[in-house]
Amino acid sequence: MSTDDADDLIFKALSHRIRRRMLDALKAGPATTGALCTTFPELDRCTVMQHLGVLEEAGLVVAERRGRERWNHLDALPVHAIHERWIGPYAAYAVNMLSRLKQEMELSE
């Protein structure tokens, strides 16, 4: 799978508010699928599982079987990779542009 394909999966996974809320819930620590169902009472178990499948496919969640339970763990490395590739460089560019604008404004005073 190419880097662009992997990025597409991550952006797709992050595009839905429920999946972002699930990741927020998993920041506190691993949770069983049942616990996530309790956290999202507006969703049925099948829908929770579908969202977890999208997160898993994107590499944002790693599932571990312990007996009859499925424990879901957050993997933040894909988000970090997106930050390094997209957010960091664009933020640096924006700061640079604002700094130049400030300098130009100070010179024109």
C-alpha positions as CSV (number, residue, x, y, z in Angstrom):
1,M,0.0,0.0,0.0
2,S,1.4,3.4,-0.9
3,T,1.8,6.2,1.6
4,D,-1.0,8.2,-0.2
5,D,-3.3,5.2,0.1
6,A,-2.5,4.9,3.8
7,D,-3.1,8.6,4.3
8,D,-6.4,8.3,2.5
9,L,-7.5,5.6,5.0
10,I,-6.4,7.8,8.0
11,F,-8.2,10.9,6.7
12,K,-11.3,8.8,5.9
13,A,-11.3,7.3,9.5
14,L,-10.9,10.8,11.0
15,S,-13.6,12.3,8.9
16,H,-16.5,10.9,11.0
17,R,-17.2,12.6,14.4
18,I,-18.1,9.3,16.1
19,R,-14.7,7.7,15.1
20,R,-12.9,10.8,16.4
21,R,-14.9,10.5,19.7
22,M,-13.9,6.8,19.8
23,L,-10.3,7.7,19.5
24,D,-10.7,10.3,22.2
25,A,-12.2,7.6,24.5
26,L,-9.3,5.3,23.8
27,K,-6.8,8.0,24.7
28,A,-7.6,7.3,28.3
29,G,-6.6,3.7,27.8
30,P,-7.7,0.5,26.0
31,A,-11.4,-0.4,26.2
32,T,-13.4,-3.4,25.3
33,T,-15.9,-3.2,22.5
34,G,-18.7,-3.6,25.1
35,A,-17.3,-0.6,27.0
36,L,-17.3,1.5,23.8
37,C,-20.9,0.4,23.2
38,T,-21.8,1.8,26.6
39,T,-19.9,5.0,25.9
40,F,-22.0,5.4,22.7
41,P,-25.5,4.4,23.7
42,E,-26.9,6.1,20.6
43,L,-25.3,3.4,18.5
44,D,-26.0,-0.3,18.3
45,R,-23.2,-2.8,18.7
46,C,-23.0,-3.5,14.9
47,T,-22.5,0.2,14.2
48,V,-19.7,0.5,16.8
49,M,-18.0,-2.6,15.3
50,Q,-18.2,-1.0,11.8
51,H,-16.6,2.2,13.1
52,L,-13.9,0.2,14.8
53,G,-13.3,-1.7,11.6
54,V,-12.6,1.6,9.7
55,L,-10.3,2.7,12.5
56,E,-8.5,-0.6,12.5
57,E,-8.1,-0.6,8.7
58,A,-6.5,2.9,9.0
59,G,-4.1,1.6,11.7
60,L,-5.5,3.9,14.4
61,V,-6.9,1.1,16.5
62,V,-5.3,-2.3,17.3
63,A,-7.6,-5.0,18.5
64,E,-6.5,-7.7,21.0
65,R,-8.5,-10.7,21.9
66,R,-8.5,-11.8,25.5
67,G,-10.8,-14.7,25.9
68,R,-14.3,-13.6,24.8
69,E,-13.4,-9.9,25.0
70,R,-11.9,-7.7,22.3
71,W,-9.7,-4.9,23.7
72,N,-9.2,-1.9,21.5
73,H,-6.0,0.0,21.8
74,L,-5.2,3.5,20.3
75,D,-2.2,3.6,18.0
76,A,-1.3,7.3,17.7
77,L,1.6,6.8,15.3
78,P,-0.5,7.3,12.1
79,V,-1.8,10.6,13.5
80,H,1.8,11.6,14.3
81,A,2.8,10.7,10.7
82,I,0.0,12.9,9.4
83,H,1.2,15.7,11.6
84,E,4.7,15.4,10.4
85,R,3.8,15.4,6.8
86,W,0.9,17.9,6.7
87,I,0.3,19.9,9.8
88,G,3.8,20.7,10.9
89,P,5.0,22.0,7.5
90,Y,1.8,24.0,6.9
91,A,2.0,25.5,10.4
92,A,5.6,26.5,9.9
93,Y,4.7,28.1,6.5
94,A,1.9,30.1,8.1
95,V,4.1,31.3,11.0
96,N,6.7,32.4,8.4
97,M,4.1,34.3,6.4
98,L,2.8,36.0,9.5
99,S,6.3,36.9,10.6
100,R,7.1,38.5,7.2
101,L,3.8,40.4,7.2
102,K,4.6,41.7,10.7
103,Q,8.0,42.9,9.5
104,E,6.5,44.6,6.5
105,M,4.0,46.3,8.6
106,E,6.7,47.6,11.0
107,L,8.8,48.9,8.1
108,S,5.8,50.8,6.7
109,E,5.1,52.6,9.9
